[in-house]
Amino acid sequence: MKRLFFVFAFILLAASIASAQQKEAVFAMVGDSIHDFGTIQEADGPVSCTFTIKNEGEKPLVITNVAPSCGCTSPDWTKEPIAAGKTGEIKITYDPAGRPQPFTKTIAVYSNGKTGSYVLTIKGIVEAKK
């Protein structure tokens, strides 16, 4: 009888762990995680691109921080929790002032999603002012 009780308890525990694991927020990219601006003109000022993310999990996805690799890059992102199956955005702006050269910048995205953090990349070539 004791043995049957332990088997039953183990099955319940395993089922509750499996259920909890399935009910997570899941960060997923819609499209590419790399944006190539191509050749941009320093004189034209800052350029921006928007990355779309989707919550493929069951719990709300919360982007807790977006950290660019340098001060020339600034992020703006969806601050509200992203419901299951819905999308949010991360807008990245790059300022080419004083940077006439090729560039590649990374942006770390932190969330409560299953993967924890994710890396976005922007790149391009800045042509100097004439």
C-alpha positions in Angstrom: 0.0 0.0 0.0 2.8 2.4 0.9 4.5 1.6 -2.4 1.3 2.4 -4.4 1.1 5.7 -2.5 4.7 6.7 -3.4 4.1 5.8 -7.1 0.9 7.9 -7.2 2.7 10.8 -5.4 5.6 10.6 -7.9 3.2 10.7 -10.9 1.4 13.7 -9.5 4.8 15.5 -8.9 6.0 14.7 -12.4 2.7 15.9 -13.9 2.8 19.2 -12.0 6.4 19.9 -13.0 5.6 19.2 -16.7 2.5 21.5 -16.5 4.6 24.3 -14.9 7.2 24.0 -17.6 4.7 24.3 -20.4 3.2 27.5 -18.9 6.2 29.8 -19.5 6.6 33.0 -21.5 8.6 32.2 -24.7 10.5 35.0 -26.5 10.5 34.4 -30.3 11.7 36.7 -33.1 9.3 37.5 -36.0 11.8 37.9 -38.8 15.6 38.3 -38.6 17.6 39.3 -35.4 20.0 41.2 -37.6 19.3 44.5 -39.4 21.7 45.8 -42.1 21.2 49.6 -42.7 23.5 49.4 -45.7 25.3 52.6 -46.4 24.1 55.6 -44.5 25.1 59.2 -44.6 26.6 60.7 -41.4 25.0 64.1 -42.4 21.5 62.5 -42.4 21.5 61.9 -38.7 20.2 59.0 -36.6 18.6 55.9 -38.3 16.2 53.5 -36.7 14.8 50.0 -37.2 12.2 47.9 -35.4 12.4 44.3 -34.4 9.2 42.4 -33.8 9.0 39.8 -31.1 6.3 37.3 -30.3 5.3 35.5 -27.1 5.0 31.9 -28.1 4.4 30.8 -24.5 1.3 30.7 -22.3 2.3 33.3 -19.6 2.8 37.0 -20.3 6.3 37.9 -21.7 7.9 40.9 -20.0 11.0 42.6 -21.5 12.9 43.6 -18.4 15.8 45.4 -20.1 17.3 46.2 -23.5 21.1 47.0 -23.3 23.0 48.3 -26.3 26.7 47.6 -26.6 27.5 51.3 -26.8 26.2 54.8 -26.2 25.7 55.5 -30.0 22.7 53.1 -29.9 19.5 53.7 -28.0 16.6 51.3 -27.5 12.9 51.8 -27.0 10.6 48.7 -26.4 7.2 47.5 -25.4 7.0 48.1 -21.7 3.7 46.3 -21.0 3.5 42.5 -20.6 3.0 40.8 -24.0 0.2 38.3 -23.8 0.4 34.8 -25.1 0.4 34.8 -28.9 0.8 38.6 -29.2 3.7 40.7 -30.4 5.7 43.5 -29.1 8.4 45.8 -30.6 12.0 46.8 -29.9 13.0 50.0 -31.8 16.8 50.6 -32.1 18.2 54.0 -33.1 21.8 54.4 -34.2 23.5 57.8 -34.2 26.2 58.0 -36.9 27.6 61.4 -35.8 31.4 61.3 -35.7 31.5 57.6 -36.7 32.4 57.5 -40.4 33.2 53.8 -40.7 31.6 50.3 -40.9 29.7 49.4 -37.7 28.3 46.3 -36.0 26.5 46.8 -32.7 24.8 44.3 -30.5 21.8 44.8 -28.3 21.1 42.4 -25.4 17.4 41.8 -24.7 16.5 40.5 -21.2 13.1 39.0 -20.4 11.2 36.5 -18.3 11.1 34.3 -21.3 12.3 30.7 -21.4 15.7 31.6 -23.0 16.3 34.5 -20.6 18.3 36.8 -22.9 18.5 37.3 -26.6 20.9 39.3 -28.8 19.9 41.6 -31.7 22.5 43.1 -34.1 22.5 46.2 -36.3 25.2 46.9 -38.9 26.0 49.2 -41.8 28.6 51.6 -43.2 28.6 55.4 -42.3 29.8 57.7 -45.1 31.5 60.9 -43.7 30.0 64.3 -44.1 31.2 66.1 -47.2 
